[in-house]
Amino acid sequence: MADARPLDEQLCFSLYSASMAVGRAYKPLLDAIGITYPQYLVLHALWEQDARTIGAIAERLALESSTVTPLVKRLEAAGHVTRQRNPDDERKVRVLLTDSGRALRQRCGCLAEELVARSGLSLDQLASLNRQVAALRSALASNPQS
């Protein structure tokens, strides 16, 4: 059995620790707005397309519906979204942005600027990195383990 490579040489650790660093960079800004990073992701999915179902939000975020539901409930309690049962299929719940939820979009615009400023990377470098990570995610998702 080969010796394990040091953590700093393992892609999985680099991706994990980079994700944690991004979360730490965003946290003060999101705290000021009163939402968590997972709630931000739900809102972002709705800014892309309002009135998505819980299942569609979960699919967009690569999460389980059971993970998204409590996030949506907290966003609803804060007045950022409302939930409505689909009249054609009572099992489906649509999530709609409120005026407050739409207004948060402008306040969250500074997140990307913060990441650029703190990273020291150019917009082109960050875009290239994003494409590479997205390609890796896509490749891994399309080739599940047997």
N, C-alpha and C positions, 0 to 999 in steps of 0.2 A: 504494500500500500504506500503510495507516494505521500510525502509530507504535505500538509496543508500549506497553501501559500499565505503569506502575511495578509492581514485584513486590507491594508492599503492597496494591495495588488488584486483584490477581488472586486469585480464589477458590481456584484450585488451589494457589497458594503458601500462602495462609492455612491451608488444610486440612493441607497437608504440614508446615508449620512447627508447627502446633498438635499434630499427631501426634508430631512429634519432641519437643516440650516435654512431652507426656504421658509418653512413653517415658523421658525424663530424670527426671521426677518419680517414676516407678515403679521405676527402676533400683536405687536403694539398697535399697529394700524387697525386691525380687526377689533381689538379690545376697545379702542376708542369709538368704534361704530356699534359695538355691542353684539357682535356675532363671532362664531368660531370659524375656523377654516373649513370644516365639513359643511357648515351652513352656507358659507360663501360659495362653495362648489354647487350646492343645490340652487342657490339664487342665480349663479352664473348660467346654469342649465336653463333656468326659466327666462333669463335675459336673452338667451339665444332663441328660445321658443316658449312663449307663455302658454299656460293651460295644458301642460304635459301631465300625463298620468304618473302616479307613483312609480309604476313599472317602467315607464319611458325615462324618468329621471334616473332610476336605478341603472337602467341599461346604459344611458349616456355616461354615467359616472363609474361604470364597471363595479357596481355594488349590488348587494341584495336588497330587495324591497323592504325587508325587515330592518335593514340598517337606515334606509332613507326615511321611513315613516316617522321615527322619533325626531329626526332632524326637522322634518316638515311641521310636526306638531309644535316644536319649540319656535319655529319661525312664525307659525300661525299665532301662538300665544303672544309673541312680540309685535304682532300686527303687520308683518311683512308679506304674508300670503294668506289665502283662504283656501279651504278644501271644499270641493263639491262632488257629490256622487254623480256619476254619469247616468242620466235618466234612461238611456238605452241599455245600460249594463250596470246594475247596482254594485257589482263587485269591483268596478273600477272607480278610482278617486282621482279627479283632476285637481291640479294645484294651480292656482292663479295668483299672480302678483297683485298686491295692493298698491296704492299710490306710494306708500312708505317703502315697499319693496322695490318699486321702480326708481325711487329717489336714491336708494342706496347704490345704484349703479354708478352714479356720478361720484359718490364718496369713495367708492372702491377703485376708481380709476388710478389712484396713486400707488397701488400695489406693484404694478409692473415697473413704474418709475423707480420705486424703492429697490426692487431687485436689480435693475440695471445699475443704479448708483452704487449699491453695495457690492456687486459682483466684480466691478472693474472690467467687465467684458463689453464689447460693442453690441449693438442691436443685431448686427449680422452674425456675430459669434453665438449669441444666445439663440437666434433663430435656427442656425445650423445645428446646435446642440439639441434643440427641441425636436427637429426633424429626425435626428439620429435616435434619440430616446423613443420617439413615437414609432419609428421603424422597428426598433427592438421589441417594444410592447406588442406591436401588430404581429411580428413574426412569432413571438412566444404564444400569443393568443390563438393564432391560426394553426399552431403545431402543438396541441395539448399532448401531455404525456399519456402513453397508453396504459 
